[in-house]
């Protein structure tokens, strides 16, 4: 489960794509993205979603694991790929809820890199 031979960690973009969003106080919408480099740094210029600390906090552990896996030459996204924000949702006294799915994108081409079997 390693990266394709021609890809280096610097080529990697860890992308959290919003798969569902409703009543979000930060106006995040389905299909928007949070894009991070191989070090877990948010690339605001490549991201389309508004900044949300509640989502960034939930993604921090997966970004640390991805960084560790990349350092070992492994595909960065393990069995974990789906996350939600800290808000409890409007039905539980919060304001809304956002869900994302993590993927690996080749920063050179913009193409999603499928998980190796």
C-alpha positions in Angstrom: 0.0 0.0 0.0 2.6 2.5 -1.0 2.6 5.6 -3.2 2.9 5.2 -6.9 6.7 5.2 -7.8 6.7 8.6 -9.4 5.0 10.3 -6.5 6.8 12.0 -3.7 5.3 13.2 -0.4 5.7 16.8 -1.7 3.3 15.9 -4.6 0.6 14.7 -2.1 -2.5 16.7 -1.3 -4.7 15.3 1.4 -8.2 16.5 0.6 -11.3 16.4 2.8 -14.3 16.7 0.6 -17.6 17.7 2.1 -20.1 14.9 1.5 -23.0 16.3 3.5 -23.6 19.7 5.2 -26.7 21.2 6.7 -27.3 24.3 8.8 -23.6 25.0 9.0 -22.8 28.3 10.8 -19.7 28.7 8.6 -21.8 28.3 5.4 -19.8 25.2 4.3 -21.6 23.4 1.4 -21.5 19.9 0.0 -18.7 19.4 -2.6 -16.4 22.0 -1.0 -12.9 20.9 0.0 -10.2 21.4 2.7 -6.8 20.8 1.1 -3.7 20.0 3.1 -0.1 19.4 2.1 1.9 16.3 3.2 2.8 18.1 6.4 -0.8 18.7 7.3 -0.7 22.4 6.5 -4.0 23.8 5.3 -3.6 25.2 1.7 -6.1 28.0 1.8 -5.5 28.9 -1.8 -6.4 25.4 -3.0 -9.3 24.9 -0.6 -12.9 26.0 -1.4 -14.5 25.6 2.0 -14.7 28.4 4.6 -12.3 27.9 7.5 -13.9 25.9 10.3 -11.9 25.2 13.5 -14.4 22.5 14.5 -13.6 20.6 11.3 -9.9 21.3 11.3 -9.7 20.0 14.9 -11.4 16.7 13.9 -9.0 16.3 11.0 -5.8 16.9 12.9 -5.4 13.3 14.1 -5.9 11.9 10.6 -3.4 14.4 9.2 -0.8 13.3 11.8 -1.4 9.6 10.9 -1.1 10.5 7.2 2.1 12.3 7.8 3.5 9.3 9.6 2.4 6.9 6.9 3.9 9.1 4.2 7.2 9.2 6.1 7.2 5.3 5.9 6.4 5.4 2.1 2.9 4.2 2.6 -0.4 5.3 1.2 -1.4 8.0 3.7 -5.0 7.3 4.2 -5.6 4.1 6.1 -8.9 2.6 7.1 -10.1 6.0 8.3 -11.6 8.2 5.7 -14.9 9.7 7.0 -15.2 12.4 9.6 -17.7 14.9 11.0 -17.3 18.3 12.6 -17.6 19.0 16.4 -21.0 20.6 16.2 -23.7 18.3 17.6 -26.2 19.2 14.9 -29.4 21.2 15.0 -31.4 18.3 16.3 -29.2 18.1 19.4 -28.9 21.8 20.3 -26.1 22.7 17.9 -26.3 24.8 14.8 -25.5 22.2 12.1 -23.4 19.4 10.9 -20.7 18.8 8.2 -19.3 15.4 7.0 -16.2 14.9 4.9 -14.4 12.1 3.2 -10.6 12.1 3.0 -8.8 11.3 -0.3 -5.3 11.6 -1.7 -4.8 13.8 -4.7 -1.7 14.2 -6.9 -0.8 17.9 -6.6 0.9 17.8 -10.0 -2.1 16.6 -11.9 -5.1 17.2 -9.6 -6.1 13.5 -10.1 -7.4 11.4 -7.2 -4.9 8.6 -6.3 -6.9 5.5 -5.7 -6.1 3.4 -2.6 -4.0 0.5 -3.5 -5.5 -3.0 -3.0 
